[in-house]
């Protein structure tokens, strides 16, 4: 109830729409009620005008059919015609009862009552004609049938006179209704003009109330787009919704100003953080480069002396061909080893370097060393850091076969797995103790550095160096896995991502 009272008291847009809708609805209701009343009256009068004529025409039609059925029965005594006679007689009797107006004083009703009396005699004559036909009294039923036809002619004449009288009366009423229709059209025109005027007044008032504050807010919005956030409130009498919108717009402008100020402070802070992060990344890059340089500096020249000494001894005791073979592999090995450790090489180059290393070690150890290499062709173009596989094979040769009298075997297998390239280096050496294996699989190589730093290594690059360079190259920590039973074999497995380089493959 309170909301309804406020609706009519406050100057709101809802009030304007509600008032206009209510007025229009009321006008339409009045117009509809007026139209319905007039049309109902006219429709009743039209029905009244033609109801008598319709009844009389139906009466004449039934009389014509009744006479045909009567004549047919009198001529043929057909049972079908007799049934039709009875049905039509019932219709005529019902029509006669309707036309019975008794002692009416109205001229029309008096004539209708006369037709009723004639119709009763007409039906009585037909009944007597049927009775005489059944009694086979031909003279009498013909006489009664003739009397029935005479009454029929009189009834038709009375109906014609009454229709002529009704026509004149209905014509006057028609002219009167025509005048009523003219008045209805005029009234409708006035109602339409009134509704049009009310609509125009409302539209003008409504559009002014709506567009004026919206235009003002539009100008303020345009000013905000140009960076002018300090704007005074728009003065004027608006509907309540527009005033609330105006206040909300002002608060929004103030919030935008505050937000922009906070955003500027945030951008300034982020710029400072970005500069700090860039410096941090640059320092990290320098540290990585320094670490790689330090790893590269671990190349052990001791192997060069021993190998060259073995080459000179071999040149003395053997022919020049084997010396050429030996020195060729040696030169290829050192040429590969002295390249920068932060280069990129293909897996095929790493395998070739391992073969060169094996050929040299085979000359040194003879039949005590065997190496079997198997690689799938579609892995040959995988990119990786240099000097990865040789240190692993070298580690197996030096530490796995230490104090071992049996033939040392090294199996190097390369396969392409789902999402990675699988490289396995397995030996049949002394294995790795369980506690050492656990520490190595945690990538803790600190206790292995001193004891294994240079003892017999051609490069001085141990597992820690290999792991660190793989980690930096691929950005992946779980890239190396070490396995062993502790006494008879050891295996180092590399899991290299296969999204670097082409995998079309070369033959191994």
Secondary structure by P-SEA (a helix, b strand, c coil): caaaaaaaccccaaaaaaaaaaaaaaaaaaaaaaaaaaaaaaaaaaaaacaaaaaaaaaaaaaaaaaaaaaaaaacccaaaaaaaaaaaaaaaaaaaaacccccccaaaaaaaaaaaaaaaaaaaaaaaaaaaaacaaaaaaaaaaaaaaaaaaaaaaaaaaaaaaaaaaaaaaaaaaaaaaaaaaaaaaaaaaaaaaaaaaaaaaaaacaaaaaaaaaaaaaaaacccccccccccccaaaaaaaaaaaaaaaaaaaaaaaaaaaaaaaaaaaaaaaaaaaaaaaaaaaaaaaaaacccaaaaaaaaaaaaaaaaaccaaaaaaaaaaaaaaaaaaaccccccccaaaaaaaaaaaaaaaaaaccccbbbbbbbbccccccccccccaaaaaaaaaaccccccccbbbbbbbbbbcccbbbbbbbbccccccaaaaaaaaaccccccccccccccccccccaaaaaaaaaaaccccccbbbbcccccbbbbbbbccccccccccccc
